[in-house]
């Protein structure tokens, strides 16, 4: 099982590097979308906690 995790990690790393090298603009767009999603989720959790305290 540990061997499968290592192989999967290597495949993901190679795919990410390939994507960055072949299409850096698209990779930057994907990273931006990811950070916007995380930011939105964090803001939602903050809003929920604020309303919960009120």
N, C-alpha and C positions, 0 to 999 in steps of 0.2 A: 504494500500500500504506500509506503514512504517513497519507493522508487517511482510509482505512478505520479505522485505529487511533484517530485523533482522534474520529471519529464514534462508535465503540464506547465510548470513554472518556466522551464526553458522555452517551450513553445510560445507561451505568452510573451516572454521577453523578446524573442526573435521577431514575433509579429509586430510588437510595438516599435522596435528598432526599424524594421522594414517600412512600416507606415510613416515613421518620422523622416526617414531618408528619402523615400520616394515621393512623399507629398507633405512637406512641412506645414503648408498653409492649412490643409485639411486637418492635420494633427492638432494644430493650434486651435482651430475651431472646436474640435472635439473636447479638448482640455477646458476651453472656456465654457462650453455647455455643461461640462461636469462640475466645474466650480460654481456656476450659477445655480445648478440644482442643489448642491450642498448648502450654499448660502441661503437659498429659499427654504430648504428644510430646517435649517438652524433658526431662521427667523420665525417660521411657523411654530417651532417648539417654544421659542421665547414668547411669542404672542399667547400661546396656550398657557404657559406657566404664569404669565402676567394676569390673564383672565381668571386663572384658578386661584390666585392670591386675593383678588378683589372680592 
